[in-house]
Amino acid sequence: MSSDASPDPRPTPSRSSEPLRASTLAVTAGRPAKVPDAPLNEPITMASTYVAGGDVEYGRYGNPTWSALEEALGALEGGRCLTFASGLAAVATVLDLVGQGAKVVAPRHSYTGTMGQLADLEARGRLRTQLVDVTDTAAVVEACADAALVWLESPTNPALELADIATITAAAHEAGAYVVVDNTFATPLLQKPLEDEVDLVVHSATKFLAGHSDVLMGAVCTRDDDLYAVLKGRRDLIGAVPGPFEAWLTLRGLRTLHLRVERSQANAQELVTRLREHPALSEVRYPGFGGIISIVLAEGAMAADLLVRKTGLWVHATSLGGVESTFERRRRWKVEPATIPDGLVRLSVGVEDVEDLWADLRRALDDLVL
Ligand SMILES: *Cc1c(COP(=O)(O)O)cnc(C)c1O
């Protein structure tokens, strides 16, 4: 009786009839069977080949360490999960589903790597892309009309814009298009797109899910068994599979996801309040949840470049979602669109003490004003 209400095809066994909450799933899902002397954690299985006659056979088709991670992340998103060698390997495998010449709608401020793949596919005549402002729901809905796939990122990276996922998904489905949400920034703890009928959720598990800035990993989650089978077939064929050690590290990180996200978000909310008062900044962007803040330096790019050199705790580095606080002027990357302010610095707030983070940041910001 316990599992009937759950959309997860492989729910974590629960003795009560209530579905388990996210924090409990993060800790318990994807564990080995509880039999005497079994390890509590799924071990790292290093195997390129398996004894013939089973379901897996070869290391490109499956691995018990991936399966444990996929079970845990699938339970959190409320669907089935496939892991990939990186977030962009997952993105590429999903975009590969789009038919020859078909149209993809995507946010104009999508992750730069996703934009790069779309531009490359378009240049080679594989598909057409229509870029939209995701905050303009009416425009996105209109763009859905002749689309095969609607790609959403919410919040966007690094503009931190939010999309109306439920409304856009309903319109896209009406038009016969699939909807994908890149849920990297929100994580399944703050946003569960599959509950809004979204077809596919994509993750750069490199970021908050793994959470320690030491591994590259991607994932796709879905409730659609046919899509799952097609994507599994593409992964088997293309071979963008994760390493067993990376899968193990990501699962180890996932066990504390709720604690890290909670602390990072609490730190971010406190910092936003204080940053909004600082005269060196012309803008503080924060979607109201999560651990990412974008600030715009009033004096532009040069002030931003100075800021990232003046701190002790905050590390100037790309990427995000680790336990340590990092920040970066995004336009230092030539591929970042010109609609992102030149002086925008994206902050990835870690789990340190917020007073230490603020003291370090305020000292550097004060220096820019005096
Ligand atoms: C980093 C990132 C990706 C790409 O993931 P990798 O693991 O770096 O390949 C995709 N989407 C978003 C939103 C990201 O931040």
The ligand as an SDF file (V2000), in Angstrom:
LIG
                    3D

 15 15  0  0  0  0  0  0  0  0999 V2000
   27.3290   24.1950  -15.1640 C   0  0  0  0  0  0  0  0  0  0  0  0
   25.9880   24.1640  -15.7820 C   0  0  0  0  0  0  0  0  0  0  0  0
   25.7110   23.2970  -16.8620 C   0  0  0  0  0  0  0  0  0  0  0  0
   26.7720   22.4110  -17.4750 C   0  0  0  0  0  0  0  0  0  0  0  0
   27.1700   21.3800  -16.6050 O   0  0  0  0  0  0  0  0  0  0  0  0
   28.6490   20.7280  -16.5880 P   0  0  0  0  0  0  0  0  0  0  0  0
   28.5380   19.7510  -15.4840 O   0  0  0  0  0  0  0  0  0  0  0  0
   29.6060   21.8470  -16.3340 O   0  0  0  0  0  0  0  0  0  0  0  0
   28.8670   20.1020  -17.9210 O   0  0  0  0  0  0  0  0  0  0  0  0
   24.4160   23.2790  -17.3570 C   0  0  0  0  0  0  0  0  0  0  0  0
   23.4510   24.0950  -16.8630 N   0  0  0  0  0  0  0  0  0  0  0  0
   23.6950   24.9590  -15.8510 C   0  0  0  0  0  0  0  0  0  0  0  0
   22.5900   25.8360  -15.3570 C   0  0  0  0  0  0  0  0  0  0  0  0
   24.9620   25.0330  -15.2830 C   0  0  0  0  0  0  0  0  0  0  0  0
   25.1960   25.8970  -14.2870 O   0  0  0  0  0  0  0  0  0  0  0  0
  1  2  1  0
  2  3  1  0
  2 14  2  0
  3  4  1  0
  3 10  2  0
  4  5  1  0
  5  6  1  0
  6  7  2  0
  6  8  1  0
  6  9  1  0
 10 11  1  0
 11 12  2  0
 12 13  1  0
 12 14  1  0
 14 15  1  0
M  END
$$$$
